Amino acid sequence: MRFGFNRTCLEHDPGPRHPESPDRLRAIKQLLDRKHEASIHTPDPTSRESITRVHDEDYVDSMQSFIADGGGAWDPDTVVIEETWEAALAGAGLAVWAAANASGVESRRATPFALPRPPGHHAVVDDAMGFCIFNNVAVAAELALDLEDIETVGIIDWDVHHGNGTQDIFYERGDVQFASIHQQGLYPGSGEIDETGAGLGDGATLNVPLAPGATDAGYVRVFGKVIAPWIRRANPELVLVSAGFDAHERDPISRMAMSTEGYGMLTERLLRLADGLEAAVAFVLEGGYGLEILTDSIGMVDDVCTGYQPMDPDGSPRQQDIAQIKAARDAHGIGS
């Protein structure tokens, strides 16, 4: 794979006890240094004007001023320092690079994977939330629509937390299709099945919340029975993955039971789906807070893109997962 990495993102440091630590990127970089086939790129930061394509200008002004004055706790979860502004622009630039370089690759080995910090999918139109300053994947999707031959972008968010910010930004639009699979009831408490979009975006938002403890079998079934047929119907030219790895069974801040191999299964099915659509694919890092499982899971995504065939999941989905799958299919008119 081609990885987008910028050392400027290491300068954003919300403090020694904060789970969204620069050590996350340091651990990933150590992994990439060991994987000789990994290609590392450092694109330019994005512009303020690109940020205001998806975020309210008054919010961007307020955040810029808050950071320039020394920063602090924007909210109980989201802490910024003077270096955060440049890190946030660099991180969004990585996502833009990934989206812009996803098309026309010779093989999935060249799939781009952006590694921004701070993460982005909780940042709404007019506010920061949940460690996130600017919505990296939303900025990338918005600018991708300016590219030739990109009329529709699909975003698949498999972070354990609902991507409320991405949903918020595109909720009333039909040119960006947003799907999220997440732990039900976890921060920020949104992402119910009946949140399906509005106006021009009616039906363009898909949520599949699963109860704590969902395993590989549940996630894979959701992807195959709900997300894949829904995305096929939208037929996007580009699929962006908000790739959080905090649904892992050993992540310290969630209660899901995904395995490292499970992320390989999701990746394999994603690539198969994209091949059928002749769609480009790019990944954008979101959460994942256990350093070992974060790097192992990213390594698994890379391995699958370079040819590894993951094992099928053990066991079957739980009955409550099957019920959620049925409810999501019914909400979007997905037939048998």
N, C-alpha and C positions, 0 to 999 in steps of 0.2 A: 504494500500500500504506500501511498504518498501521504505523509503526515505534515500538517501545518503546525509549526511550533514557533513561539516568539518569547524570548527571555524577558521581554517587558512585562509579560503576564505574571512572572514570578514576583514582580515588585508590589503587586497588590497583596497586602498582608493584613487580614482582619484581626490578628492577634493570636497568641500562643494556644489558647483553648478553643479556638474556632475550628469546626470540622472542615471548613473549606480553606484548607491550608495550602501555601505554596509547595509543600512537600508532595502534594498530589502530582503536580507537573514534574517535579524533580524525579519522582519514582517512575513516571511514564518515560521521561527522557532516558533514564538508565536502562529501561527495557528496550527502547528503540536503539540505543547504542549497542546492545547485545544482538539485535536482530539485523543481520547484515543486509537483508533484502529491503529493509525499510528505507524509504527515501524521505529526507526531511527538508521542508521548504519554509522560508520565512517571508511571507508576503507583507506588503505595506499595511499599516493601520488603515481602517476605513475613515471616512470623513464625518464631521459633525452633520453635514447635510444628509448623508446616508442614514444616520441615526434618526433624524427627524422625518424621514420617510415613514417610519412606523411609530415613533414616539412623539408625544405632544411637545411642542417647542418650549412652552413654559416649564414643563418638567425638566427638560434637558438643561435649560438655563439655570434652574434651581439646583440641580445636581452639580453642574459645573461650578457654580458659586460656592456651594457647600464644601466641595472638595478643595477648591482654591483657598478657602478659609481654614483649612486644616483637617476637614472631615470629622469623623466621629460615627456614632451610631445613628444611621438614618432611621432605622427601626430596630426592634430588639434582635433581629436576626442578621441585618444587613449593615455591615460596618465598612466605611471607606476611609482612606488616607490620601495624602497629597498625590501619591503615585497611582491612585486608582483610575484617574481620568485617562491617562495614557494606556494603562493596562486594558481598560474597557474598550478603547478604540482599537487597540491591537487585537483583542480577542474577537471583536466583531469583524475585523478585517480578515482574520483566519477563516471565519465561517463564510464570508463573501468569497474568499479564494476557493474554498472547497466547492461551493455551488458553481462558481464560474469555470472550474476545471474538471467537473464531473463528466461532461459530455465528450464524446469522441475518443474515449480511451480504448486502447487496443485490447485490453483484457481487464477483468476485475482486479488483477494484481495492481493496477494503477488507480484504484478507487481512492479518492481523497478523504482524509479524516482530519478535521480541524480540532485543535486542542486548546480552546480558549479558557481563560480565567479573567474575571469572574464568569460563572455560568450564566445562562440567560433565560431559561424558559418560564420563570415566574415573573419576569418584568412585564408589567402591563403597559397600556398605552401611556399612562400619565403617572407611573410610580415604579419605584424599585420594590422588590419583595424577595424574601427567601434566598438571600445571598446574591441575588441577580440585580445588576444595574441596568444593562441594556439587553434586549432580547436578541441574542446573536443569530439564532436560526431564523427569526422573523426578518431581520435586516437582510440576511442572505436570500431568503425566499423573495422578498420584495424586489431586490436588485436583479435576481435571476429572471424575473418576469420581463425585464428590459432586454434580455438576450434573445437573439434570433432563434426561432423554433421552440421557445418555451412559452406556452400559453397557460399551462396549469402546473402547479407545484403540489406534490403530496408531502406532508410532514407526518412521520410516524414517531411518536414519543413513547419510548419504553422505559424511561426513568420511573422509579417507584412512586414519585410524587406527580400529581397531575400537572400538566403544562398549562396552567391557567392563563399565563401571560400570552402565550402563543394563541390559545383559544380566543382570548379577549381581542387581540389585534385583528384577527381574521374572521371573527364570528359572523359578520354580516357581508362576507364576500364569498364568491364562488370560484375564484381563480386559485385559491389556496385551500387544499383539503387537509384537515387536521384530524389525526387519530391518536388517541392516548389509551394505553393500558397501564393501570396504576393500582396502588393499594387503596382500597376504599376507606374513607374516614381519616386518612393521613393528611398532613399539611398539604395544601391550604384548605382542604375541605370541599373543594369543587370537583367537577368531573363526573356528574351523575349521567346515567344513560339518557335521560330526557333532555340533556343539553345537546342539541343537534344542529344549532345554527339558526339564523334569522334572516329575513329579507332575501337578498340575493344569495346569501350563504345558507339558506334553509337546506338541511341535509348534508352540509359540507363539514360538519363537526361530528366526530364519532368518539364516544367514550365507553370504555369497558372497565369499570372498577371491579377489582377482585378482593375478596376478604383476605385478611392476613393468613399467611401460610401457603399461598398458591405456589405450586411447583412448576418445573419445566413442562410437565404434561398439560397443565392448565394454560400456560402462556402459549405453548405451541398450538393448542387447540383454538385459542382466541385468534391467533394470527391466521390460521388456516380457514376457520369457519366464519370469521367476521371481518378482520382487517383486509385480507387478500381480496375477497370478492368485492368489498366496498371500494378499494383502491382501483381494481380493474374497471369498475363502472366509471370512475372519474378519469381514468386513462391519462395520468400526468406524464409529461415528458421528463420530469426530474422528481426524484424522491429523496428528501432529506430526512435523516434519522437524528432525532434528539436522543443521543445515546448516553443515558445514565446507566450506571451499573450498580445502583444501590438497592435493587431488588434481590441482590445476591444473598444467599442464606447466611453468609458471614459478614454482611455489612453491619456496622454498629448502630445505624439509626433507623432501621426498618425491620419489618417482621415478615418478609416474604422468604421463599425457599427456592429461589432460582440457583442453579449451579453455573459454574464457568462453562461447562459443556452446553448448558441451556442457552447461553448467549450465542454459542456457535450454531445451535439449531435455529434460533431466530435469524441470524445472519444468513445462513444457507437458504432459508425459505424466503427471506427478503430478496436475495440475489436471483433466486429462481423466478420470483414474481416480477422483478424488474426486467429480467431477460425476456419474459413473455410479453411485456409491454414495450420492449425496446426503449426502456427508460434509463436515464443516467441515475447514479446513486452517489450520495456523499453523506458522511457522518460528521456530527458536531457534538463534542463532549458536553454532557451536563453533569449529573451527580455521580457519586461513588466515593465512599469515604474510608474504606479499609484499604490501605495502600497495596497490600499484597493481592487482594481480590480484584482491585481496580486494574492493576497492571496485567494480572492473569487474564482478565476478561477482555481487555483491549488486545492483548496478544492473541486471544482466541479469534476475535473478529479478523485480525490480520491473517491468521492461519487459514481461516475459511476462505478469505478473498484470494489466497494464494494456493488453494486447492485442497485443503483438509476437509474431509467429510465427517461431520460430527455424528455421534450415535443418536438414534431415536430415543425419546424419553422413556424412562421406566414408569410403569404404572399407568393409571388413567386419571383424568381430571376429577376433582371432587364434585359432588352433586351441586354444591352452591356455585361452582364455576360454570357448570353446564347450564344452570338456570340463568346466570348472567349472560352467557353467550346467546341463549335463546332470546332473552329480553333485548339485547343489542341488535340481533338480527331482525327482530320484529319492529324495533324502532326505526330501522332503516329499510324495511321492505326487502330484506335479503331472503330470497326463497331457498328451498332445500336443494 
